[in-house]
Amino acid sequence: MRVKLPVRKISDYNTVAKEEVEELIELSKELKGLKVVHVNATSYGGGVAELLYTLVPLMNDLGLNASWEVLEAPNEFFNVTKKFHNAFQGADIDISDNEFELFEKVNKDNAEKLNLDADIVIIHDPQPFFIPLFKDGKYIWRCHIDTSNPNFNVWNKISFKAADKYSKALFHLNEYVQEPFKQIAVEFPPSIDPLSDKNKQLSKKVIEEIALKYNIDLNRPIITVVARFDPWKDLKSAIDVYRILKEKVDIQLLIVSAMAKDDPEGWILFEDILRYAGTDPDIHFLTDLKGVGHIEVNAFQTISTVGLHTATKEGFGLVISEMLWKQNPVVARPVGGVKVQVIDGFNGFLRNDIKELADAIYEIITNESLRRQLGKNARKVVKEKFLTTSHLKRYLKVIKEVIS
């Protein structure tokens, strides 16, 4: 299914990254008219969809012929691919022959149904990974998962079957690269869109209206976690951190999430986390089920005193860059892509233990001058490394390599 795209103009980014815009215009001259198709599992919920809503329209504005296709699949398929996702991140999971056959069949069906006639097809994550087995073309695999220590039984069974169909494999960090991709791998961090509804500057009036609607007190410290209901996000630890702090500071905890179509496990975890939180009125669950969209997420991050990220595995964690962009420090566990966004002591703190996480947040909450300095540094790091323009530049360079 082809996704309907918004119109975006690269010239709009002159306000935040003028030099990179000029470089992008120059880079794209040799790629005019090149047909590029992105394929992923869902058009909403999760970071991949958000990235594509920005990157694909901007590719078009730069003169490429870019489009975005989403898999058509039954719910059972997403149950299977969620198991793949967890196994790629190291979970001890077995994949049955029937599950593997379903995965292969859905990929074969989509190879026939989707419009994949293009100069380059970019496949995102494991869900559409087998499509090149059934449709000839030039393919790039874009992995958004922490594969630093995968379950090799599952990883080898899937990756070795189709790896030779790909010209390049893009990973957030070099430490995620495994065989059979080492010869074609590229380190490829993602980005946030500074002009999107989730990251643009909001008026004070809009922010106050949203806070009032969701019963958030702007006069008390706010800790915000933005994460999917996923076992790797360890949201129970976030609640534990809050409870330690609550004994010393009158704080609020915002747990902000979206329920993704390709993650049926998320609904089970959502109910589990709700039960764990109990009836504390200062723990706010803020999801799309309550009308939370990108503007609301932006407001919640903007009003935060500090961001918290308790994931034990993290492909990258763009929610961290989003929080940093709003000039708020982040306290997080040093896993995956978190380590390249949060620089310990510069724009936040990296800690593992629940008590250490709570202590770091307490220091930020009670030291206003420290919080301001960390926040100033936070925006600087994102501006230099993790904006859309940098990401788009990486894509154009890789595409140029593959077609040359």
C-alpha positions in Angstrom: 0.0 0.0 0.0 1.4 3.4 -1.0 1.5 6.0 1.7 0.1 9.5 1.0 2.8 12.0 1.7 2.8 15.6 2.9 4.6 18.3 0.9 7.9 19.5 2.4 10.5 22.0 1.1 14.2 21.7 1.7 14.5 25.5 1.6 12.5 25.7 4.9 15.5 24.1 6.6 17.7 27.2 5.9 16.5 28.5 9.2 18.3 25.7 11.1 21.0 24.3 8.8 21.7 26.6 5.8 25.1 25.1 4.9 23.7 21.5 4.8 20.8 22.6 2.7 23.2 24.0 0.1 25.2 20.8 0.2 22.1 18.7 -0.3 21.1 20.7 -3.3 24.5 20.1 -4.8 24.5 16.4 -4.0 21.1 15.8 -5.5 21.9 17.3 -8.9 23.3 13.9 -10.1 20.2 12.1 -8.8 17.4 14.0 -10.5 14.6 11.7 -11.5 16.0 8.6 -9.8 13.2 6.4 -8.6 13.5 5.4 -4.9 11.0 3.3 -3.0 11.0 2.9 0.8 9.3 -0.2 2.3 8.4 -0.7 5.9 5.7 -2.3 8.2 3.5 0.5 9.2 2.7 4.1 8.3 2.1 5.2 12.0 3.5 4.5 15.4 7.2 4.2 16.0 10.2 6.1 14.8 10.6 4.6 11.3 7.3 5.9 10.1 8.1 9.4 11.6 11.4 9.4 9.8 9.9 8.5 6.4 7.1 11.2 6.6 10.0 13.7 6.5 12.7 12.1 4.4 10.6 10.8 1.5 8.9 14.2 0.7 12.3 16.0 1.0 13.8 13.5 -1.4 11.1 14.5 -3.8 11.7 18.2 -3.3 15.4 17.6 -4.1 14.3 16.1 -7.5 14.3 12.4 -6.8 11.2 10.3 -7.6 10.6 8.9 -4.1 7.7 6.9 -2.7 6.8 4.8 0.4 5.1 1.4 0.4 3.7 -0.3 3.5 3.3 -4.1 3.9 -0.1 -5.6 3.7 -0.2 -8.4 6.2 -2.4 -10.2 8.8 -1.9 -9.7 12.5 -0.3 -13.1 12.9 2.6 -11.9 10.7 3.3 -9.0 13.1 3.3 -11.4 16.0 6.0 -13.3 14.2 8.0 -10.2 13.2 7.9 -8.9 16.8 9.6 -12.2 17.8 12.2 -11.5 15.1 12.7 -8.0 16.5 13.2 -9.3 20.0 15.5 -12.1 18.8 17.6 -9.6 16.8 18.1 -7.7 20.1 19.2 -10.9 21.9 16.0 -12.5 23.3 16.0 -16.3 23.7 13.2 -17.1 21.3 12.6 -19.9 18.9 10.9 -19.4 15.5 8.8 -22.4 14.4 8.8 -23.6 10.8 5.2 -22.4 10.4 6.1 -18.9 11.6 9.0 -18.8 9.2 6.8 -20.0 6.3 4.2 -17.3 7.1 7.0 -14.7 7.1 8.2 -15.9 3.7 4.7 -16.0 2.3 3.8 -12.5 3.3 7.1 -11.2 1.8 6.4 -13.1 -1.4 2.9 -11.7 -1.6 4.0 -8.2 -1.0 6.8 -8.5 -3.6 4.1 -9.1 -6.1 1.5 -6.5 -4.8 3.6 -3.5 -3.9 4.9 -1.0 -6.5 8.6 -1.8 -6.3 9.7 -0.9 -9.8 12.5 1.5 -9.0 16.2 2.3 -9.3 16.7 1.7 -5.6 14.5 0.0 -3.0 15.2 0.7 0.7 13.9 -2.0 3.0 13.4 -1.0 6.6 13.9 -3.5 9.4 13.1 -7.3 9.4 9.5 -7.3 8.4 10.0 -6.8 4.6 13.6 -8.3 4.6 12.8 -11.2 2.2 11.2 -9.1 -0.5 14.4 -9.1 -2.6 14.1 -12.9 -2.8 11.0 -12.5 -4.9 11.6 -9.3 -6.8 14.8 -8.3 -8.7 16.3 -4.9 -8.1 18.9 -2.9 -6.3 18.3 -3.1 -2.6 19.5 -1.3 0.6 18.6 -2.7 4.0 18.1 -0.1 6.7 18.2 -1.8 10.2 16.8 0.3 13.0 17.4 -2.3 15.7 20.2 -2.9 18.2 21.8 -6.0 16.8 25.0 -5.9 18.8 24.3 -9.2 20.5 21.5 -11.0 18.6 20.1 -14.5 19.1 22.3 -16.0 16.4 20.0 -19.0 15.8 17.2 -16.6 14.5 19.6 -14.0 13.1 21.5 -16.5 11.0 18.4 -18.3 9.7 16.9 -15.0 8.4 19.9 -12.8 7.5 22.0 -15.3 5.6 19.1 -16.2 3.4 18.7 -12.8 1.7 21.9 -10.8 2.6 23.4 -11.3 -0.8 20.5 -9.5 -2.4 21.5 -6.2 -0.7 24.1 -3.7 -2.0 24.4 -1.9 1.4 23.2 -2.5 4.9 22.7 0.6 7.1 23.1 0.4 10.9 22.7 3.1 13.6 26.2 2.2 15.0 29.2 0.1 13.9 28.8 -2.0 17.0 25.5 -3.4 15.6 27.1 -4.8 12.5 27.2 -8.6 12.3 28.0 -11.1 9.5 26.9 -11.5 6.8 26.8 -7.7 6.4 30.2 -6.6 7.5 31.5 -6.0 3.9 28.5 -3.8 2.9 27.7 -2.1 6.3 27.5 1.7 6.8 27.2 3.4 10.1 24.0 5.5 9.7 22.5 7.3 12.7 18.9 8.6 12.3 17.6 12.1 12.9 14.8 14.3 14.1 12.9 16.8 12.0 13.2 20.2 13.7 10.3 21.7 11.7 7.8 18.8 12.4 4.9 19.2 14.7 6.8 17.1 17.3 9.8 19.4 17.3 8.8 22.9 16.2 8.5 25.7 18.8 5.1 26.0 20.3 3.4 29.1 21.7 3.0 29.4 25.4 -0.7 29.5 25.0 -0.8 26.1 23.1 1.5 24.5 25.8 -0.7 25.8 28.6 -3.9 24.5 27.0 -2.4 21.1 26.5 -1.1 20.9 30.0 -4.6 21.9 31.3 -6.3 19.4 29.1 -4.2 16.5 30.5 -4.2 17.8 34.1 -0.5 18.4 34.3 0.7 20.9 36.9 3.2 23.3 35.4 4.3 24.5 38.8 5.8 21.1 39.9 8.8 19.3 38.4 8.0 16.9 35.5 9.9 13.8 34.5 9.0 12.5 31.0 9.5 9.1 29.4 8.6 8.8 25.8 8.7 5.1 24.7 6.6 2.4 23.2 5.2 -0.4 25.4 8.0 -2.8 24.7 9.8 -5.1 27.2 13.2 -3.5 26.3 12.0 -0.1 27.4 11.7 -1.3 31.0 9.0 1.2 31.9 8.6 -0.4 35.4 12.1 0.9 36.2 10.9 4.4 35.2 8.1 4.1 37.7 10.6 2.8 40.3 12.8 5.9 39.7 9.8 8.1 40.1 8.8 6.5 43.4 12.3 6.9 44.8 12.2 10.6 43.9 8.6 11.1 45.1 9.8 10.5 48.7 12.0 13.7 48.4 10.4 15.9 45.7 6.8 16.6 44.8 7.1 15.5 41.1 5.0 14.2 38.3 5.8 11.4 35.8 4.6 11.5 32.2 4.7 8.2 30.3 4.1 9.2 26.7 3.5 6.5 24.0 1.8 5.5 20.8 0.2 2.1 20.1 1.9 0.8 16.9 0.0 -1.4 14.5 2.9 -3.7 14.0 3.3 -4.4 17.8 0.5 -6.5 19.2 2.6 -7.3 22.2 2.4 -3.6 23.1 -1.2 -3.8 24.3 -0.4 -6.6 26.7 2.5 -4.6 28.2 0.4 -1.5 28.3 -2.1 -3.2 30.7 0.8 -4.7 32.8 2.4 -1.2 33.2 -0.9 0.4 34.1 -1.4 -2.2 36.9 2.1 -1.6 38.1 1.6 2.1 38.3 -1.6 1.7 40.3 -3.8 4.7 41.0 -1.1 7.4 41.6 -2.7 10.6 40.1 0.8 12.0 39.4 1.7 9.2 37.0 0.1 10.2 33.7 -0.3 7.7 30.8 -0.5 9.9 27.7 -1.1 7.9 24.5 -2.9 8.3 21.2 -5.8 6.5 22.9 -6.3 9.8 24.7 -5.9 12.0 21.7 -2.2 12.5 22.0 -0.5 13.4 18.7 2.7 15.0 17.7 1.8 18.5 19.0 0.9 17.0 22.4 4.2 15.1 22.6 6.1 18.2 21.7 4.3 20.1 24.5 5.0 17.3 27.1 8.7 17.3 26.2 8.8 21.1 26.2 7.4 21.4 29.7 9.6 18.7 31.1 12.2 19.3 33.8 14.2 16.3 32.7 13.8 13.4 30.3 14.2 9.8 31.5 15.1 6.8 29.4 15.2 3.4 31.1 15.6 1.1 28.1 17.9 -1.9 28.5 18.2 -2.2 24.7 17.8 0.7 22.2 18.3 0.7 18.5 18.9 4.5 18.7 16.1 6.3 20.7 15.3 9.4 18.7 13.0 10.4 21.6 16.2 11.4 23.4 17.2 13.8 20.6 13.7 15.2 20.6 14.0 16.0 24.3 17.5 17.4 24.0 16.3 19.6 21.2 13.9 21.3 23.6 16.9 22.2 25.8 16.1 19.6 28.4 18.7 17.3 29.9 18.2 13.5 29.7 19.1 10.9 32.3 19.4 7.4 30.7 20.9 4.0 30.7 24.1 3.8 28.5 22.7 1.4 25.8 22.8 1.4 22.0 22.3 4.8 20.3 21.7 6.5 23.7 25.4 6.6 24.3 26.1 8.9 21.3 23.2 11.3 22.1 23.7 11.7 25.9 27.2 12.8 26.8 27.6 12.1 30.5 27.9 15.3 32.4 27.6 17.5 29.3 23.9 17.3 28.3 22.6 14.8 30.8 23.8 11.7 32.8 24.3 8.1 31.9 23.5 5.7 34.7 22.5 2.0 35.0 21.1 1.4 38.5 17.6 2.7 39.4 18.9 4.5 42.5 21.7 6.1 40.4 19.2 7.2 37.8 17.0 8.8 40.6 20.1 10.5 42.2 21.1 12.0 38.8 17.6 13.4 38.3 17.5 14.7 41.8 20.7 16.6 41.2 19.2 18.2 38.0 15.9 19.1 39.7 17.6 20.7 42.7 20.4 22.6 40.8 18.9 25.1 38.5 22.2 26.4 37.1 23.3 22.9 36.2 19.9 22.2 34.5 20.2 25.3 32.4 23.8 24.5 31.3 23.0 20.9 30.5 19.9 22.1 28.5 22.0 24.6 26.5 24.5 21.8 25.6 21.6 19.5 24.8 20.3 21.5 21.9 23.8 22.1 20.6 24.6 18.3 20.3 21.4 17.7 18.3 22.0 20.6 16.0 25.4 19.4 15.1 24.6 15.7 14.6 21.0 14.5 14.6 18.9 16.8 12.4 17.0 15.8 9.2 19.5 17.5 6.9 22.4 15.4 8.2 20.4 12.2 7.7 19.3 13.1 4.2 22.8 13.8 3.2 23.9 10.3 4.4 21.0 8.8 2.3 22.0 10.7 -0.9 25.7 9.6 -0.5 24.8 5.9 -0.1 22.3 6.0 -3.0 24.9 7.5 -5.2 27.4 4.8 -4.2 24.9 2.0 -5.0 23.9 3.3 -8.4 27.4 4.2 -9.6 
